[in-house]
Amino acid sequence: GWELNKIKIAKKKQEPVFVCILDEREADFYEVGSKTSHLGHFTGGVGKSIKQKEPDYYPKLASELNKIEIKIIVAGPGFAKENLVKLLKIKVITDSISHTGEVGLQELINRGTIEKVIVSSRITEESNIVEKLLTEIMKDGKAVYGLDETKNAINSGAVETLLISDMKVRELEDIMETADRLKSKVMIISSRDRKSVV
């Protein structure tokens, strides 16, 4: 049958999230996905030992973050995150945590913030792809639906992406196998909160 780990991959293949944790003194960048990577450490704000504030601390962080193409969380204690967000050209999610560095990252994970962002971007991706399907159906475009039509399209190698509701995975394993073998992308759509997908 369609192995469980393949289902996990089909469901879980989401973009990682970029995390910036900072206070007035220092900042750390992380990428959190199936694994967590520490991407960089910046210092240069005001601190007990640093009387003089380095003027380009926030602009330097902002110019790095403005290049990032995935979802970003900016978190930390105090007002540092607001100072940084003011300089950003992109939308980010902010959260208040009481620590910086690895401890702050763990706090963010424990609060469920990172998971929420991952889930919401997955739901957005699913909604977009379902909407695209419905648009194609309405304009008699490149979409097929219904069991026989879908089987025929897959067997003729004409399917780029197969959408399957998570409620139907068990009974449609053979279709998923065929699609996978013929190099179609298989995407499992969660039926939670979505009455229109069958």
Residue pairs with C-beta under 8 A, 6 or more apart in sequence:
1 173
1 177
2 169
2 173
2 176
2 177
2 180
6 180
7 169
7 188
10 186
10 187
10 188
11 166
11 188
11 190
12 34
14 33
14 118
14 121
14 122
14 125
15 33
15 70
15 71
15 121
16 31
16 32
16 33
16 34
16 70
17 31
17 32
17 33
17 70
17 71
17 72
17 73
17 114
17 117
17 118
17 121
18 29
18 30
18 31
18 32
18 65
18 68
18 70
18 71
18 72
18 73
19 29
19 30
19 31
19 32
19 72
19 73
19 75
19 105
19 108
19 114
20 27
20 28
20 29
20 30
20 61
20 65
20 72
20 73
20 74
20 75
20 84
21 27
21 28
21 30
21 75
21 76
21 97
21 100
21 101
21 104
21 105
21 108
22 28
22 42
22 61
22 74
22 75
22 76
22 80
22 81
22 84
22 100
23 45
23 76
23 77
23 78
23 80
23 100
24 45
24 46
24 47
24 78
24 79
24 80
25 43
25 44
25 45
25 46
25 47
25 50
26 41
26 42
26 43
26 44
26 45
26 47
26 100
26 101
27 41
27 42
27 43
27 61
27 76
27 80
27 100
28 38
28 40
28 41
28 42
28 100
28 101
28 102
28 104
28 105
29 38
29 39
29 40
29 41
29 42
29 64
30 36
30 37
30 38
30 39
30 105
31 37
31 39
31 70
32 105
32 109
32 114
36 105
38 102
40 64
42 57
42 60
42 61
44 50
44 54
44 56
44 57
44 60
45 53
45 54
45 57
45 58
45 80
46 52
46 53
58 83
58 84
58 87
59 87
61 84
61 87
62 84
62 87
62 88
65 72
65 74
65 84
65 88
65 90
65 92
66 88
66 89
66 90
68 90
71 93
71 117
71 118
71 121
72 90
72 92
72 93
73 92
73 93
73 94
73 95
73 108
73 113
73 114
73 117
74 81
74 84
74 85
74 92
74 93
74 94
74 95
75 81
75 94
75 95
75 96
75 97
75 104
75 108
75 113
76 96
76 97
76 100
76 104
77 96
77 97
77 98
77 99
77 100
81 94
81 96
82 94
85 92
85 94
93 113
93 117
95 108
95 111
95 113
97 104
97 107
97 108
97 111
98 104
98 107
99 107
108 114
109 115
123 190
123 193
126 187
126 189
126 190
126 194
129 161
129 163
129 187
129 189
130 163
130 189
130 194
130 196
130 197
133 143
133 145
133 163
134 196
135 141
136 142
136 143
137 143
137 145
144 150
144 152
144 153
150 159
150 162
150 175
151 175
151 178
153 159
154 162
154 175
154 178
154 179
154 182
154 184
155 178
155 182
157 182
159 179
159 182
159 184
160 184
160 185
161 184
161 185
161 186
161 187
162 175
162 176
162 179
162 184
162 185
162 186
162 187
163 187
163 189
163 197
164 172
164 175
164 176
164 186
164 187
164 188
164 189
165 188
165 189
165 191
165 197
165 198
166 188
166 189
166 190
166 191
167 191
167 198
168 198
169 176
169 188
176 186
179 186
180 186
189 197
191 197
